[in-house]
Amino acid sequence: MDKDFYISQINKLRKSKNAIILAHFYQTGDIQDIADFVGDSLALAQEALKSSASIIILAGVKFMAETAKILNTDKKVLIPDIEAGCSLADSCKPEDFKKFIDENPGRKVVTYINTTAEIKAMSDIICTSSNALEIINSFPDDEKLIFAPDRNLGNHIKSQTNRDIIIWDGTCHVHEAFSIEAIIKLKEQYPDAKIIVHPECELPVRMIADFIGSTSALLKFTKENKAKTFIVATEPGIFHKMKQESPDKIFIAAPPKDSTCGCSECNYMKLNTLEKIYFALLNEEPEVVLSNEMITKAATPVLKMLEVSRALNIMKKKK
């Protein structure tokens, strides 16, 4: 069956079932185009919270769908492919993280949203790459902290705040893969290009960046900056929205260390397809199911993040 068939059927089903499709920037262009809302992790969490839909389809990865469920206990939350995991979330196992916390007593626990519900339930507050700096700075200056799981984002925030932070040793397989040597060669080819990178990238890549920011911040930068060419070190799904908002500009994917592996794409994000969205809506599965106890424990730090973000005007107030 062709794409037009799936689009037509998805539109019919979401109307009849009062469903909403939330998609991350790293999804393919056809999924972004059919989504009711496209955004980064913070924006998706906000949109899920205020949704009046009966069914939420989260076209992203599993931790995002879990977050939507945590915020919407009365709604059915679906994910197009239940195998759409996250290498960063996988790098922080609950039993290991519990031990890590116990070995570092007296510290508040800040965890990145790229974690499982179990890890969120152990946390004092959640953050995203959009609000990590503000979340850290919301604590008193002398507060001792744990940050998990991304070591690159954690070290980036630590260098900006000079806080007492112990950092979990986790990484994202996409953002760890960029080659600084290849980026420098690209810069030689395009001397006027701006190098923009996600804070999950390794330190050498961050050091040569003209701008470091979350996915939404990178998008905003390319829209507002006067440069015409950008070398972008993040998952290339964002190029779809960048090209839509700045059709006269050139976006070049930062090369991975292994140019044969396609590492600059998140293989988990790309598991989602229009066909899978159609069948998810049709059959109302795979459904994200969490215990009431887990939801209660995980909701507290997620809601705290949203409250802090709202107070700092990082996100709009719920209408």
C-alpha positions as CSV (number, residue, x, y, z in Angstrom):
1,M,0.0,0.0,0.0
2,D,1.3,3.5,-0.8
3,K,1.9,6.5,1.5
4,D,-1.3,8.2,0.4
5,F,-3.4,5.3,1.6
6,Y,-1.8,5.4,5.1
7,I,-2.2,9.1,5.3
8,S,-5.9,8.9,4.4
9,Q,-6.6,6.1,6.8
10,I,-4.7,7.7,9.6
11,N,-6.6,10.9,9.2
12,K,-9.9,9.0,9.3
13,L,-9.0,7.0,12.4
14,R,-7.6,9.8,14.4
15,K,-10.8,11.8,13.9
16,S,-13.1,8.9,14.7
17,K,-11.1,7.9,17.8
18,N,-10.2,11.4,19.0
19,A,-6.5,10.6,18.7
20,I,-3.5,13.0,18.5
21,I,-0.1,12.2,16.9
22,L,2.9,13.7,18.7
23,A,6.2,13.4,16.8
24,H,9.8,14.1,17.7
25,F,12.0,16.2,15.4
26,Y,14.0,13.1,14.6
27,Q,11.2,11.3,12.9
28,T,11.1,11.0,9.1
29,G,9.6,13.9,7.2
30,D,6.4,12.1,6.3
31,I,5.6,11.4,9.9
32,Q,6.4,15.0,10.9
33,D,4.1,16.3,8.2
34,I,1.1,14.2,9.4
35,A,1.7,14.8,13.1
36,D,-0.6,17.1,15.1
37,F,2.5,18.5,16.9
38,V,6.3,18.2,16.3
39,G,8.8,19.1,18.9
40,D,11.7,18.2,21.2
41,S,11.3,16.2,24.5
42,L,10.3,19.2,26.6
43,A,7.7,20.4,24.1
44,L,6.3,16.9,23.7
45,A,5.9,16.5,27.4
46,Q,4.1,19.9,27.6
47,E,1.9,19.0,24.7
48,A,1.0,15.6,26.1
49,L,0.0,17.2,29.4
50,K,-2.4,19.6,27.9
51,S,-3.9,17.3,25.3
52,S,-7.7,16.6,25.4
53,A,-7.4,13.6,23.1
54,S,-8.5,10.1,24.2
55,I,-5.6,8.4,22.5
56,I,-2.0,9.7,22.2
57,I,0.3,8.2,19.6
58,L,3.9,9.1,20.4
59,A,6.0,8.9,17.3
60,G,9.4,8.9,18.9
61,V,11.1,6.4,21.3
62,K,9.8,4.5,24.3
63,F,10.9,6.8,27.1
64,M,8.9,9.6,25.4
65,A,5.8,7.5,25.3
66,E,6.3,6.5,28.9
67,T,6.5,10.2,29.8
68,A,3.3,10.9,28.0
69,K,1.6,8.1,29.9
70,I,3.0,9.4,33.2
71,L,1.3,12.7,32.5
72,N,-1.9,11.2,31.1
73,T,-3.1,8.3,33.3
74,D,-6.6,8.6,31.9
75,K,-5.5,8.4,28.2
76,K,-4.4,5.5,26.1
77,V,-0.8,6.0,25.0
78,L,0.4,4.2,21.9
79,I,3.9,3.9,20.3
80,P,4.1,2.8,16.7
81,D,7.0,0.3,17.4
82,I,7.5,-1.0,20.9
83,E,11.1,-1.8,20.0
84,A,11.9,2.0,19.6
85,G,14.2,2.2,22.5
86,C,17.1,4.6,23.3
87,S,20.8,3.8,23.7
88,L,21.2,6.5,26.3
89,A,18.3,5.2,28.4
90,D,19.7,1.7,28.0
91,S,23.0,2.9,29.4
92,C,21.4,3.5,32.8
93,K,19.9,0.3,34.4
94,P,17.7,0.8,37.4
95,E,19.6,-1.6,39.6
96,D,22.9,0.0,38.8
97,F,21.6,3.5,39.2
98,K,20.1,2.6,42.6
99,K,23.5,1.5,43.7
100,F,25.1,4.7,42.3
101,I,22.7,6.8,44.4
102,D,23.4,4.8,47.5
103,E,27.1,5.2,47.0
104,N,26.7,9.0,46.8
105,P,24.4,9.9,49.7
106,G,23.2,13.4,50.4
107,R,22.8,14.4,46.8
108,K,19.8,15.5,44.9
109,V,19.2,13.5,41.8
110,V,18.7,15.2,38.4
111,T,18.0,12.9,35.5
112,Y,17.7,13.6,31.8
113,I,14.3,12.9,30.3
114,N,16.1,10.2,28.1
115,T,15.6,7.6,30.9
116,T,13.1,4.9,31.7
117,A,10.2,5.4,34.1
118,E,12.1,3.4,36.7
119,I,15.0,5.9,36.6
120,K,12.6,8.8,36.7
121,A,11.0,7.3,39.8
122,M,14.4,7.5,41.6
123,S,14.9,11.2,40.7
124,D,14.2,14.5,42.5
125,I,13.6,16.3,39.2
126,I,13.8,15.7,35.4
127,C,15.4,17.9,32.8
128,T,15.7,18.1,29.1
129,S,18.5,19.5,26.9
130,S,16.3,22.6,26.6
131,N,16.1,23.4,30.3
132,A,19.0,21.5,31.9
133,L,20.9,24.6,32.8
134,E,17.9,26.3,34.4
135,I,16.9,23.1,36.3
136,I,20.4,22.8,37.7
137,N,20.4,26.5,38.7
138,S,17.1,26.1,40.4
139,F,18.9,24.4,43.2
140,P,20.8,26.4,45.9
141,D,24.4,27.1,45.0
142,D,25.8,24.7,47.6
143,E,23.5,21.8,46.7
144,K,25.3,18.6,45.8
145,L,23.9,16.9,42.8
146,I,23.9,13.7,40.8
147,F,23.3,14.0,37.0
148,A,22.4,11.1,34.8
149,P,22.7,9.5,32.4
150,D,24.4,11.5,29.6
151,R,28.0,12.4,30.6
152,N,28.4,14.9,27.7
153,L,25.4,16.9,28.6
154,G,26.3,16.6,32.3
155,N,29.8,17.8,31.8
156,H,28.6,20.6,29.5
157,I,26.3,21.9,32.3
158,K,28.9,21.4,35.0
159,S,31.4,23.5,33.0
160,Q,28.8,26.3,32.8
161,T,27.7,26.2,36.4
162,N,30.8,25.1,38.3
163,R,28.4,23.0,40.5
164,D,29.3,20.0,42.6
165,I,27.9,17.4,40.3
166,I,28.7,13.7,40.1
167,I,27.9,12.4,36.6
168,W,26.7,9.0,35.4
169,D,28.8,7.5,32.6
170,G,26.1,7.2,29.8
171,T,26.1,8.3,26.2
172,C,23.9,8.5,23.1
173,H,25.2,6.4,20.2
174,V,24.2,9.1,17.7
175,H,25.9,12.1,19.3
176,E,29.0,10.1,20.3
177,A,29.6,9.2,16.7
178,F,30.5,12.5,15.1
179,S,34.1,12.9,13.8
180,I,35.8,16.1,14.8
181,E,38.4,15.6,12.0
182,A,35.6,15.3,9.4
183,I,33.8,18.3,10.7
184,I,37.0,20.4,10.5
185,K,37.4,19.3,6.9
186,L,33.9,20.3,6.1
187,K,34.6,23.7,7.7
188,E,37.5,24.1,5.3
189,Q,35.2,23.4,2.4
190,Y,32.6,25.8,3.7
191,P,34.5,28.5,5.7
192,D,31.4,30.6,6.2
193,A,29.3,27.8,7.6
194,K,28.3,27.8,11.3
195,I,29.0,24.6,13.2
196,I,26.1,23.9,15.5
197,V,26.0,20.9,17.9
198,H,23.8,19.2,20.4
199,P,25.2,19.2,24.0
200,E,25.1,15.3,24.0
201,C,28.1,15.5,21.6
202,E,31.7,14.8,22.9
203,L,33.8,17.7,24.2
204,P,36.1,18.1,21.2
205,V,33.0,18.5,19.0
206,R,31.5,21.0,21.4
207,M,34.8,22.9,21.5
208,I,34.7,23.8,17.8
209,A,31.0,24.7,17.8
210,D,29.7,28.2,17.0
211,F,26.5,27.3,18.9
212,I,25.6,24.5,21.3
213,G,21.9,23.8,22.0
214,S,19.0,21.5,22.3
215,T,17.2,20.3,19.1
216,S,14.7,23.2,19.3
217,A,17.5,25.7,20.1
218,L,19.4,24.5,17.0
219,L,16.3,25.0,14.9
220,K,15.8,28.5,16.3
221,F,19.4,29.4,15.7
222,T,19.3,28.4,12.0
223,K,16.1,30.4,11.5
224,E,17.4,33.5,13.2
225,N,21.1,33.5,12.3
226,K,22.2,35.3,9.1
227,A,24.5,32.5,8.0
228,K,23.4,30.6,4.9
229,T,25.2,27.3,5.6
230,F,25.2,25.2,8.7
231,I,27.1,22.1,9.7
232,V,24.8,20.3,12.1
233,A,25.9,17.7,14.7
234,T,22.7,16.1,15.7
235,E,20.2,13.5,14.3
236,P,19.4,14.6,10.7
237,G,15.7,14.2,11.2
238,I,15.8,17.9,12.3
239,F,16.8,18.9,8.7
240,H,13.2,18.5,7.6
241,K,11.9,21.2,9.9
242,M,15.0,23.3,9.3
243,K,14.5,23.3,5.5
244,Q,10.8,24.1,6.0
245,E,11.6,27.1,8.1
246,S,14.7,28.3,6.2
247,P,14.3,27.0,2.6
248,D,17.0,29.3,1.3
249,K,19.7,27.9,3.6
250,I,22.0,24.9,3.3
251,F,22.2,22.2,6.0
252,I,25.1,19.7,6.1
253,A,25.1,16.7,8.3
254,A,28.2,16.4,10.5
255,P,29.9,13.1,9.4
256,P,30.2,10.2,11.8
257,K,33.5,8.6,12.7
258,D,32.5,5.5,10.7
259,S,31.1,6.9,7.4
260,T,29.8,3.4,6.4
261,C,27.6,2.8,9.4
262,G,25.0,5.6,9.0
263,C,25.5,6.4,12.7
264,S,24.3,9.9,12.4
265,E,20.7,8.5,12.2
266,C,19.0,7.1,15.3
267,N,18.0,3.6,14.3
268,Y,15.5,3.5,17.1
269,M,13.7,6.7,16.0
270,K,13.6,5.4,12.4
271,L,11.7,2.3,13.4
272,N,8.5,4.3,13.3
273,T,6.7,4.5,9.9
274,L,3.4,5.7,8.6
275,E,2.3,2.0,8.2
276,K,3.0,1.3,11.9
277,I,1.2,4.5,12.9
278,Y,-1.8,3.3,10.9
279,F,-1.9,-0.1,12.5
280,A,-1.3,1.3,16.0
281,L,-4.4,3.5,15.5
282,L,-6.4,0.7,14.0
283,N,-5.6,-1.9,16.6
284,E,-4.9,0.5,19.5
285,E,-1.6,-1.2,20.2
286,P,1.3,-1.4,21.1
287,E,0.1,0.4,24.3
288,V,2.4,1.8,26.9
289,V,1.4,0.3,30.3
290,L,2.9,1.4,33.6
291,S,1.8,0.4,37.1
292,N,0.0,3.0,39.2
293,E,2.8,2.9,41.7
294,M,5.4,3.6,39.0
295,I,3.3,6.4,37.5
296,T,2.9,8.1,40.9
297,K,6.6,7.9,41.7
298,A,7.8,9.1,38.2
299,A,5.2,11.8,37.9
300,T,6.5,13.8,40.8
301,P,9.9,14.7,39.3
302,V,8.4,15.2,35.8
303,L,5.8,17.6,37.0
304,K,8.4,19.4,39.1
305,M,10.4,19.9,35.9
306,L,7.3,21.3,34.2
307,E,6.6,23.6,37.1
308,V,10.1,25.0,37.2
309,S,10.2,25.5,33.4
310,R,6.8,27.3,33.6
311,A,8.0,29.5,36.4
312,L,11.1,30.4,34.4
313,N,9.1,31.1,31.2
314,I,10.8,28.2,29.4
315,M,7.4,26.9,28.4
316,K,4.0,28.4,28.1
317,K,1.4,28.1,30.8
318,K,-1.2,25.4,30.3
319,K,-4.3,26.8,28.6
